[in-house]
Amino acid sequence: MLSLTACAPEVGSEAWCKQMKEKQSGDWTANEAADYAKHCVFK
């Protein structure tokens, strides 16, 4: 049996920041919001 898994971009990477920016902020977890602020806003 083969299973396909999507590889998520590394937290804090440019791809991750872009993905989070496109995601509804109401769907973010508390950890995602903190990581976004730390890595994408306050570089």
mmCIF entry with sequence, helices, sheets and N, C-alpha, C, O atoms, coordinates in Angstrom:
data_MODEL
# 
_entry.id   MODEL 
# 
_entity.id                         1 
_entity.type                       polymer 
_entity.pdbx_number_of_molecules   1 
# 
_entity_poly.entity_id                      1 
_entity_poly.type                           'polypeptide(L)' 
_entity_poly.nstd_linkage                   no 
_entity_poly.nstd_monomer                   no 
_entity_poly.pdbx_seq_one_letter_code       MLSLTACAPEVGSEAWCKQMKEKQSGDWTANEAADYAKHCVFK 
_entity_poly.pdbx_seq_one_letter_code_can   MLSLTACAPEVGSEAWCKQMKEKQSGDWTANEAADYAKHCVFK 
_entity_poly.pdbx_strand_id                 A 
# 
loop_
_entity_poly_seq.entity_id 
_entity_poly_seq.num 
_entity_poly_seq.mon_id 
_entity_poly_seq.hetero 
1 1  MET n 
1 2  LEU n 
1 3  SER n 
1 4  LEU n 
1 5  THR n 
1 6  ALA n 
1 7  CYS n 
1 8  ALA n 
1 9  PRO n 
1 10 GLU n 
1 11 VAL n 
1 12 GLY n 
1 13 SER n 
1 14 GLU n 
1 15 ALA n 
1 16 TRP n 
1 17 CYS n 
1 18 LYS n 
1 19 GLN n 
1 20 MET n 
1 21 LYS n 
1 22 GLU n 
1 23 LYS n 
1 24 GLN n 
1 25 SER n 
1 26 GLY n 
1 27 ASP n 
1 28 TRP n 
1 29 THR n 
1 30 ALA n 
1 31 ASN n 
1 32 GLU n 
1 33 ALA n 
1 34 ALA n 
1 35 ASP n 
1 36 TYR n 
1 37 ALA n 
1 38 LYS n 
1 39 HIS n 
1 40 CYS n 
1 41 VAL n 
1 42 PHE n 
1 43 LYS n 
# 
_struct_asym.id          A 
_struct_asym.entity_id   1 
# 
loop_
_struct_conf.conf_type_id 
_struct_conf.id 
_struct_conf.pdbx_PDB_helix_id 
_struct_conf.beg_label_comp_id 
_struct_conf.beg_label_asym_id 
_struct_conf.beg_label_seq_id 
_struct_conf.pdbx_beg_PDB_ins_code 
_struct_conf.end_label_comp_id 
_struct_conf.end_label_asym_id 
_struct_conf.end_label_seq_id 
_struct_conf.pdbx_end_PDB_ins_code 
_struct_conf.beg_auth_comp_id 
_struct_conf.beg_auth_asym_id 
_struct_conf.beg_auth_seq_id 
_struct_conf.end_auth_comp_id 
_struct_conf.end_auth_asym_id 
_struct_conf.end_auth_seq_id 
_struct_conf.pdbx_PDB_helix_class 
_struct_conf.details 
_struct_conf.pdbx_PDB_helix_length 
HELX_P HELX_P1 AA1 GLU A 14 ? GLU A 22 ? GLU A 14 GLU A 22 1 ? 9 
HELX_P HELX_P2 AA2 SER A 25 ? ASP A 27 ? SER A 25 ASP A 27 5 ? 3 
HELX_P HELX_P3 AA3 ALA A 30 ? TYR A 36 ? ALA A 30 TYR A 36 1 ? 7 
HELX_P HELX_P4 AA4 ALA A 37 ? VAL A 41 ? ALA A 37 VAL A 41 3 ? 5 
# 
_struct_conf_type.id          HELX_P 
_struct_conf_type.criteria    ? 
_struct_conf_type.reference   ? 
# 
loop_
_atom_site.group_PDB 
_atom_site.id 
_atom_site.type_symbol 
_atom_site.label_atom_id 
_atom_site.label_alt_id 
_atom_site.label_comp_id 
_atom_site.label_asym_id 
_atom_site.label_entity_id 
_atom_site.label_seq_id 
_atom_site.pdbx_PDB_ins_code 
_atom_site.Cartn_x 
_atom_site.Cartn_y 
_atom_site.Cartn_z 
_atom_site.occupancy 
_atom_site.B_iso_or_equiv 
_atom_site.pdbx_formal_charge 
_atom_site.auth_seq_id 
_atom_site.auth_comp_id 
_atom_site.auth_asym_id 
_atom_site.auth_atom_id 
_atom_site.pdbx_PDB_model_num 
ATOM 1   N N  . MET A 1 1  ? 0.845  -1.173 0.000  1.00 0.00 ? 1  MET A N  1 
ATOM 2   C CA . MET A 1 1  ? 0.000  0.000  0.000  1.00 0.00 ? 1  MET A CA 1 
ATOM 3   C C  . MET A 1 1  ? 0.893  1.239  0.000  1.00 0.00 ? 1  MET A C  1 
ATOM 4   O O  . MET A 1 1  ? 1.842  1.332  0.780  1.00 0.00 ? 1  MET A O  1 
ATOM 5   N N  . LEU A 1 2  ? 0.594  2.150  -0.845 1.00 0.00 ? 2  LEU A N  1 
ATOM 6   C CA . LEU A 1 2  ? 1.326  3.422  -0.914 1.00 0.00 ? 2  LEU A CA 1 
ATOM 7   C C  . LEU A 1 2  ? 0.475  4.518  -0.314 1.00 0.00 ? 2  LEU A C  1 
ATOM 8   O O  . LEU A 1 2  ? -0.736 4.575  -0.530 1.00 0.00 ? 2  LEU A O  1 
ATOM 9   N N  . SER A 1 3  ? 1.108  5.366  0.424  1.00 0.00 ? 3  SER A N  1 
ATOM 10  C CA . SER A 1 3  ? 0.382  6.521  0.945  1.00 0.00 ? 3  SER A CA 1 
ATOM 11  C C  . SER A 1 3  ? 1.114  7.778  0.541  1.00 0.00 ? 3  SER A C  1 
ATOM 12  O O  . SER A 1 3  ? 2.344  7.824  0.525  1.00 0.00 ? 3  SER A O  1 
ATOM 13  N N  . LEU A 1 4  ? 0.358  8.774  0.224  1.00 0.00 ? 4  LEU A N  1 
ATOM 14  C CA . LEU A 1 4  ? 0.944  10.052 -0.166 1.00 0.00 ? 4  LEU A CA 1 
ATOM 15  C C  . LEU A 1 4  ? 0.838  11.018 0.996  1.00 0.00 ? 4  LEU A C  1 
ATOM 16  O O  . LEU A 1 4  ? -0.221 11.166 1.606  1.00 0.00 ? 4  LEU A O  1 
ATOM 17  N N  . THR A 1 5  ? 1.935  11.664 1.289  1.00 0.00 ? 5  THR A N  1 
ATOM 18  C CA . THR A 1 5  ? 1.916  12.670 2.338  1.00 0.00 ? 5  THR A CA 1 
ATOM 19  C C  . THR A 1 5  ? 2.483  13.953 1.775  1.00 0.00 ? 5  THR A C  1 
ATOM 20  O O  . THR A 1 5  ? 3.457  13.947 1.023  1.00 0.00 ? 5  THR A O  1 
ATOM 21  N N  . ALA A 1 6  ? 1.876  15.020 2.139  1.00 0.00 ? 6  ALA A N  1 
ATOM 22  C CA . ALA A 1 6  ? 2.354  16.330 1.698  1.00 0.00 ? 6  ALA A CA 1 
ATOM 23  C C  . ALA A 1 6  ? 3.433  16.788 2.670  1.00 0.00 ? 6  ALA A C  1 
ATOM 24  O O  . ALA A 1 6  ? 3.300  16.651 3.886  1.00 0.00 ? 6  ALA A O  1 
ATOM 25  N N  . CYS A 1 7  ? 4.476  17.319 2.117  1.00 0.00 ? 7  CYS A N  1 
ATOM 26  C CA . CYS A 1 7  ? 5.540  17.844 2.961  1.00 0.00 ? 7  CYS A CA 1 
ATOM 27  C C  . CYS A 1 7  ? 5.235  19.302 3.272  1.00 0.00 ? 7  CYS A C  1 
ATOM 28  O O  . CYS A 1 7  ? 5.119  20.133 2.371  1.00 0.00 ? 7  CYS A O  1 
ATOM 29  N N  . ALA A 1 8  ? 5.111  19.588 4.528  1.00 0.00 ? 8  ALA A N  1 
ATOM 30  C CA . ALA A 1 8  ? 4.853  20.965 4.940  1.00 0.00 ? 8  ALA A CA 1 
ATOM 31  C C  . ALA A 1 8  ? 6.165  21.719 4.962  1.00 0.00 ? 8  ALA A C  1 
ATOM 32  O O  . ALA A 1 8  ? 7.201  21.159 5.321  1.00 0.00 ? 8  ALA A O  1 
ATOM 33  N N  . PRO A 1 9  ? 6.128  22.987 4.581  1.00 0.00 ? 9  PRO A N  1 
ATOM 34  C CA . PRO A 1 9  ? 7.357  23.772 4.642  1.00 0.00 ? 9  PRO A CA 1 
ATOM 35  C C  . PRO A 1 9  ? 7.813  23.955 6.084  1.00 0.00 ? 9  PRO A C  1 
ATOM 36  O O  . PRO A 1 9  ? 7.002  23.923 7.009  1.00 0.00 ? 9  PRO A O  1 
ATOM 37  N N  . GLU A 1 10 ? 9.100  24.144 6.263  1.00 0.00 ? 10 GLU A N  1 
ATOM 38  C CA . GLU A 1 10 ? 9.668  24.323 7.598  1.00 0.00 ? 10 GLU A CA 1 
ATOM 39  C C  . GLU A 1 10 ? 9.135  25.607 8.228  1.00 0.00 ? 10 GLU A C  1 
ATOM 40  O O  . GLU A 1 10 ? 9.065  26.651 7.580  1.00 0.00 ? 10 GLU A O  1 
ATOM 41  N N  . VAL A 1 11 ? 8.765  25.511 9.492  1.00 0.00 ? 11 VAL A N  1 
ATOM 42  C CA . VAL A 1 11 ? 8.256  26.675 10.224 1.00 0.00 ? 11 VAL A CA 1 
ATOM 43  C C  . VAL A 1 11 ? 9.302  27.776 10.186 1.00 0.00 ? 11 VAL A C  1 
ATOM 44  O O  . VAL A 1 11 ? 10.473 27.553 10.493 1.00 0.00 ? 11 VAL A O  1 
ATOM 45  N N  . GLY A 1 12 ? 8.862  28.961 9.806  1.00 0.00 ? 12 GLY A N  1 
ATOM 46  C CA . GLY A 1 12 ? 9.755  30.114 9.741  1.00 0.00 ? 12 GLY A CA 1 
ATOM 47  C C  . GLY A 1 12 ? 10.352 30.359 8.369  1.00 0.00 ? 12 GLY A C  1 
ATOM 48  O O  . GLY A 1 12 ? 10.938 31.413 8.121  1.00 0.00 ? 12 GLY A O  1 
ATOM 49  N N  . SER A 1 13 ? 10.202 29.380 7.466  1.00 0.00 ? 13 SER A N  1 
ATOM 50  C CA . SER A 1 13 ? 10.738 29.561 6.117  1.00 0.00 ? 13 SER A CA 1 
ATOM 51  C C  . SER A 1 13 ? 9.847  30.531 5.332  1.00 0.00 ? 13 SER A C  1 
ATOM 52  O O  . SER A 1 13 ? 8.706  30.795 5.710  1.00 0.00 ? 13 SER A O  1 
ATOM 53  N N  . GLU A 1 14 ? 10.386 31.042 4.254  1.00 0.00 ? 14 GLU A N  1 
ATOM 54  C CA . GLU A 1 14 ? 9.612  31.961 3.417  1.00 0.00 ? 14 GLU A CA 1 
ATOM 55  C C  . GLU A 1 14 ? 8.345  31.294 2.893  1.00 0.00 ? 14 GLU A C  1 
ATOM 56  O O  . GLU A 1 14 ? 7.293  31.929 2.825  1.00 0.00 ? 14 GLU A O  1 
ATOM 57  N N  . ALA A 1 15 ? 8.438  30.013 2.522  1.00 0.00 ? 15 ALA A N  1 
ATOM 58  C CA . ALA A 1 15 ? 7.273  29.282 2.023  1.00 0.00 ? 15 ALA A CA 1 
ATOM 59  C C  . ALA A 1 15 ? 6.224  29.124 3.125  1.00 0.00 ? 15 ALA A C  1 
ATOM 60  O O  . ALA A 1 15 ? 5.026  29.238 2.865  1.00 0.00 ? 15 ALA A O  1 
ATOM 61  N N  . TRP A 1 16 ? 6.672  28.861 4.348  1.00 0.00 ? 16 TRP A N  1 
ATOM 62  C CA . TRP A 1 16 ? 5.747  28.708 5.469  1.00 0.00 ? 16 TRP A CA 1 
ATOM 63  C C  . TRP A 1 16 ? 5.037  30.027 5.746  1.00 0.00 ? 16 TRP A C  1 
ATOM 64  O O  . TRP A 1 16 ? 3.822  30.050 5.942  1.00 0.00 ? 16 TRP A O  1 
ATOM 65  N N  . CYS A 1 17 ? 5.791  31.126 5.764  1.00 0.00 ? 17 CYS A N  1 
ATOM 66  C CA . CYS A 1 17 ? 5.181  32.439 6.002  1.00 0.00 ? 17 CYS A CA 1 
ATOM 67  C C  . CYS A 1 17 ? 4.126  32.742 4.944  1.00 0.00 ? 17 CYS A C  1 
ATOM 68  O O  . CYS A 1 17 ? 3.049  33.247 5.257  1.00 0.00 ? 17 CYS A O  1 
ATOM 69  N N  . LYS A 1 18 ? 4.444  32.429 3.691  1.00 0.00 ? 18 LYS A N  1 
ATOM 70  C CA . LYS A 1 18 ? 3.485  32.666 2.606  1.00 0.00 ? 18 LYS A CA 1 
ATOM 71  C C  . LYS A 1 18 ? 2.244  31.806 2.791  1.00 0.00 ? 18 LYS A C  1 
ATOM 72  O O  . LYS A 1 18 ? 1.123  32.282 2.608  1.00 0.00 ? 18 LYS A O  1 
ATOM 73  N N  . GLN A 1 19 ? 2.439  30.540 3.151  1.00 0.00 ? 19 GLN A N  1 
ATOM 74  C CA . GLN A 1 19 ? 1.313  29.627 3.368  1.00 0.00 ? 19 GLN A CA 1 
ATOM 75  C C  . GLN A 1 19 ? 0.428  30.133 4.509  1.00 0.00 ? 19 GLN A C  1 
ATOM 76  O O  . GLN A 1 19 ? -0.798 30.097 4.404  1.00 0.00 ? 19 GLN A O  1 
ATOM 77  N N  . MET A 1 20 ? 1.036  30.598 5.585  1.00 0.00 ? 20 MET A N  1 
ATOM 78  C CA . MET A 1 20 ? 0.269  31.097 6.723  1.00 0.00 ? 20 MET A CA 1 
ATOM 79  C C  . MET A 1 20 ? -0.474 32.379 6.364  1.00 0.00 ? 20 MET A C  1 
ATOM 80  O O  . MET A 1 20 ? -1.601 32.595 6.810  1.00 0.00 ? 20 MET A O  1 
ATOM 81  N N  . LYS A 1 21 ? 0.156  33.225 5.562  1.00 0.00 ? 21 LYS A N  1 
ATOM 82  C CA . LYS A 1 21 ? -0.478 34.479 5.149  1.00 0.00 ? 21 LYS A CA 1 
ATOM 83  C C  . LYS A 1 21 ? -1.748 34.208 4.352  1.00 0.00 ? 21 LYS A C  1 
ATOM 84  O O  . LYS A 1 21 ? -2.716 34.964 4.434  1.00 0.00 ? 21 LYS A O  1 
ATOM 85  N N  . GLU A 1 22 ? -1.736 33.114 3.573  1.00 0.00 ? 22 GLU A N  1 
ATOM 86  C CA . GLU A 1 22 ? -2.888 32.762 2.744  1.00 0.00 ? 22 GLU A CA 1 
ATOM 87  C C  . GLU A 1 22 ? -3.973 32.022 3.536  1.00 0.00 ? 22 GLU A C  1 
ATOM 88  O O  . GLU A 1 22 ? -5.120 31.950 3.096  1.00 0.00 ? 22 GLU A O  1 
ATOM 89  N N  . LYS A 1 23 ? -3.613 31.475 4.698  1.00 0.00 ? 23 LYS A N  1 
ATOM 90  C CA . LYS A 1 23 ? -4.554 30.735 5.534  1.00 0.00 ? 23 LYS A CA 1 
ATOM 91  C C  . LYS A 1 23 ? -5.385 31.722 6.358  1.00 0.00 ? 23 LYS A C  1 
ATOM 92  O O  . LYS A 1 23 ? -4.863 32.731 6.832  1.00 0.00 ? 23 LYS A O  1 
ATOM 93  N N  . GLN A 1 24 ? -6.666 31.431 6.526  1.00 0.00 ? 24 GLN A N  1 
ATOM 94  C CA . GLN A 1 24 ? -7.533 32.282 7.341  1.00 0.00 ? 24 GLN A CA 1 
ATOM 95  C C  . GLN A 1 24 ? -6.946 32.379 8.747  1.00 0.00 ? 24 GLN A C  1 
ATOM 96  O O  . GLN A 1 24 ? -6.682 31.353 9.373  1.00 0.00 ? 24 GLN A O  1 
ATOM 97  N N  . SER A 1 25 ? -6.740 33.583 9.250  1.00 0.00 ? 25 SER A N  1 
ATOM 98  C CA . SER A 1 25 ? -6.119 33.733 10.569 1.00 0.00 ? 25 SER A CA 1 
ATOM 99  C C  . SER A 1 25 ? -6.989 33.134 11.678 1.00 0.00 ? 25 SER A C  1 
ATOM 100 O O  . SER A 1 25 ? -6.467 32.794 12.739 1.00 0.00 ? 25 SER A O  1 
ATOM 101 N N  . GLY A 1 26 ? -8.268 33.000 11.465 1.00 0.00 ? 26 GLY A N  1 
ATOM 102 C CA . GLY A 1 26 ? -9.142 32.372 12.440 1.00 0.00 ? 26 GLY A CA 1 
ATOM 103 C C  . GLY A 1 26 ? -8.895 30.871 12.566 1.00 0.00 ? 26 GLY A C  1 
ATOM 104 O O  . GLY A 1 26 ? -9.307 30.248 13.544 1.00 0.00 ? 26 GLY A O  1 
ATOM 105 N N  . ASP A 1 27 ? -8.218 30.291 11.564 1.00 0.00 ? 27 ASP A N  1 
ATOM 106 C CA . ASP A 1 27 ? -7.905 28.861 11.573 1.00 0.00 ? 27 ASP A CA 1 
ATOM 107 C C  . ASP A 1 27 ? -6.516 28.569 12.147 1.00 0.00 ? 27 ASP A C  1 
ATOM 108 O O  . ASP A 1 27 ? -6.129 27.406 12.260 1.00 0.00 ? 27 ASP A O  1 
ATOM 109 N N  . TRP A 1 28 ? -5.772 29.602 12.507 1.00 0.00 ? 28 TRP A N  1 
ATOM 110 C CA . TRP A 1 28 ? -4.431 29.415 13.056 1.00 0.00 ? 28 TRP A CA 1 
ATOM 111 C C  . TRP A 1 28 ? -4.525 28.894 14.485 1.00 0.00 ? 28 TRP A C  1 
ATOM 112 O O  . TRP A 1 28 ? -5.430 29.261 15.234 1.00 0.00 ? 28 TRP A O  1 
ATOM 113 N N  . THR A 1 29 ? -3.590 28.044 14.847 1.00 0.00 ? 29 THR A N  1 
ATOM 114 C CA . THR A 1 29 ? -3.482 27.635 16.246 1.00 0.00 ? 29 THR A CA 1 
ATOM 115 C C  . THR A 1 29 ? -2.697 28.726 16.987 1.00 0.00 ? 29 THR A C  1 
ATOM 116 O O  . THR A 1 29 ? -2.098 29.601 16.363 1.00 0.00 ? 29 THR A O  1 
ATOM 117 N N  . ALA A 1 30 ? -2.707 28.664 18.291 1.00 0.00 ? 30 ALA A N  1 
ATOM 118 C CA . ALA A 1 30 ? -1.939 29.634 19.080 1.00 0.00 ? 30 ALA A CA 1 
ATOM 119 C C  . ALA A 1 30 ? -0.452 29.528 18.751 1.00 0.00 ? 30 ALA A C  1 
ATOM 120 O O  . ALA A 1 30 ? 0.238  30.543 18.660 1.00 0.00 ? 30 ALA A O  1 
ATOM 121 N N  . ASN A 1 31 ? 0.041  28.312 18.574 1.00 0.00 ? 31 ASN A N  1 
ATOM 122 C CA . ASN A 1 31 ? 1.458  28.121 18.233 1.00 0.00 ? 31 ASN A CA 1 
ATOM 123 C C  . ASN A 1 31 ? 1.781  28.686 16.859 1.00 0.00 ? 31 ASN A C  1 
ATOM 124 O O  . ASN A 1 31 ? 2.830  29.301 16.670 1.00 0.00 ? 31 ASN A O  1 
ATOM 125 N N  . GLU A 1 32 ? 0.889  28.483 15.902 1.00 0.00 ? 32 GLU A N  1 
ATOM 126 C CA . GLU A 1 32 ? 1.112  29.027 14.559 1.00 0.00 ? 32 GLU A CA 1 
ATOM 127 C C  . GLU A 1 32 ? 1.157  30.543 14.600 1.00 0.00 ? 32 GLU A C  1 
ATOM 128 O O  . GLU A 1 32 ? 2.007  31.152 13.951 1.00 0.00 ? 32 GLU A O  1 
ATOM 129 N N  . ALA A 1 33 ? 0.254  31.162 15.354 1.00 0.00 ? 33 ALA A N  1 
ATOM 130 C CA . ALA A 1 33 ? 0.224  32.622 15.458 1.00 0.00 ? 33 ALA A CA 1 
ATOM 131 C C  . ALA A 1 33 ? 1.513  33.146 16.084 1.00 0.00 ? 33 ALA A C  1 
ATOM 132 O O  . ALA A 1 33 ? 2.074  34.139 15.619 1.00 0.00 ? 33 ALA A O  1 
ATOM 133 N N  . ALA A 1 34 ? 1.979  32.485 17.128 1.00 0.00 ? 34 ALA A N  1 
ATOM 134 C CA . ALA A 1 34 ? 3.215  32.902 17.783 1.00 0.00 ? 34 ALA A CA 1 
ATOM 135 C C  . ALA A 1 34 ? 4.411  32.721 16.843 1.00 0.00 ? 34 ALA A C  1 
ATOM 136 O O  . ALA A 1 34 ? 5.269  33.600 16.751 1.00 0.00 ? 34 ALA A O  1 
ATOM 137 N N  . ASP A 1 35 ? 4.465  31.594 16.154 1.00 0.00 ? 35 ASP A N  1 
ATOM 138 C CA . ASP A 1 35 ? 5.557  31.342 15.210 1.00 0.00 ? 35 ASP A CA 1 
ATOM 139 C C  . ASP A 1 35 ? 5.526  32.331 14.051 1.00 0.00 ? 35 ASP A C  1 
ATOM 140 O O  . ASP A 1 35 ? 6.575  32.793 13.603 1.00 0.00 ? 35 ASP A O  1 
ATOM 141 N N  . TYR A 1 36 ? 4.325  32.660 13.561 1.00 0.00 ? 36 TYR A N  1 
ATOM 142 C CA . TYR A 1 36 ? 4.204  33.621 12.469 1.00 0.00 ? 36 TYR A CA 1 
ATOM 143 C C  . TYR A 1 36 ? 4.738  34.987 12.914 1.00 0.00 ? 36 TYR A C  1 
ATOM 144 O O  . TYR A 1 36 ? 5.494  35.632 12.189 1.00 0.00 ? 36 TYR A O  1 
ATOM 145 N N  . ALA A 1 37 ? 4.342  35.413 14.095 1.00 0.00 ? 37 ALA A N  1 
ATOM 146 C CA . ALA A 1 37 ? 4.819  36.712 14.606 1.00 0.00 ? 37 ALA A CA 1 
ATOM 147 C C  . ALA A 1 37 ? 6.339  36.685 14.765 1.00 0.00 ? 37 ALA A C  1 
ATOM 148 O O  . ALA A 1 37 ? 7.023  37.640 14.396 1.00 0.00 ? 37 ALA A O  1 
ATOM 149 N N  . LYS A 1 38 ? 6.855  35.612 15.305 1.00 0.00 ? 38 LYS A N  1 
ATOM 150 C CA . LYS A 1 38 ? 8.293  35.513 15.581 1.00 0.00 ? 38 LYS A CA 1 
ATOM 151 C C  . LYS A 1 38 ? 9.117  35.463 14.289 1.00 0.00 ? 38 LYS A C  1 
ATOM 152 O O  . LYS A 1 38 ? 10.139 36.140 14.184 1.00 0.00 ? 38 LYS A O  1 
ATOM 153 N N  . HIS A 1 39 ? 8.677  34.663 13.302 1.00 0.00 ? 39 HIS A N  1 
ATOM 154 C CA . HIS A 1 39 ? 9.493  34.404 12.122 1.00 0.00 ? 39 HIS A CA 1 
ATOM 155 C C  . HIS A 1 39 ? 9.136  35.264 10.908 1.00 0.00 ? 39 HIS A C  1 
ATOM 156 O O  . HIS A 1 39 ? 9.981  35.494 10.043 1.00 0.00 ? 39 HIS A O  1 
ATOM 157 N N  . CYS A 1 40 ? 7.902  35.736 10.838 1.00 0.00 ? 40 CYS A N  1 
ATOM 158 C CA . CYS A 1 40 ? 7.464  36.421 9.624  1.00 0.00 ? 40 CYS A CA 1 
ATOM 159 C C  . CYS A 1 40 ? 7.259  37.919 9.830  1.00 0.00 ? 40 CYS A C  1 
ATOM 160 O O  . CYS A 1 40 ? 7.379  38.690 8.877  1.00 0.00 ? 40 CYS A O  1 
ATOM 161 N N  . VAL A 1 41 ? 6.954  38.343 11.045 1.00 0.00 ? 41 VAL A N  1 
ATOM 162 C CA . VAL A 1 41 ? 6.691  39.756 11.312 1.00 0.00 ? 41 VAL A CA 1 
ATOM 163 C C  . VAL A 1 41 ? 7.908  40.425 11.928 1.00 0.00 ? 41 VAL A C  1 
ATOM 164 O O  . VAL A 1 41 ? 8.362  41.468 11.456 1.00 0.00 ? 41 VAL A O  1 
ATOM 165 N N  . PHE A 1 42 ? 8.427  39.822 12.975 1.00 0.00 ? 42 PHE A N  1 
ATOM 166 C CA . PHE A 1 42 ? 9.534  40.424 13.730 1.00 0.00 ? 42 PHE A CA 1 
ATOM 167 C C  . PHE A 1 42 ? 10.850 39.740 13.396 1.00 0.00 ? 42 PHE A C  1 
ATOM 168 O O  . PHE A 1 42 ? 11.505 39.196 14.285 1.00 0.00 ? 42 PHE A O  1 
ATOM 169 N N  . LYS A 1 43 ? 11.245 39.757 12.133 1.00 0.00 ? 43 LYS A N  1 
ATOM 170 C CA . LYS A 1 43 ? 12.493 39.113 11.690 1.00 0.00 ? 43 LYS A CA 1 
ATOM 171 C C  . LYS A 1 43 ? 13.680 39.827 12.250 1.00 0.00 ? 43 LYS A C  1 
ATOM 172 O O  . LYS A 1 43 ? 14.817 39.433 11.989 1.00 0.00 ? 43 LYS A O  1 
# 
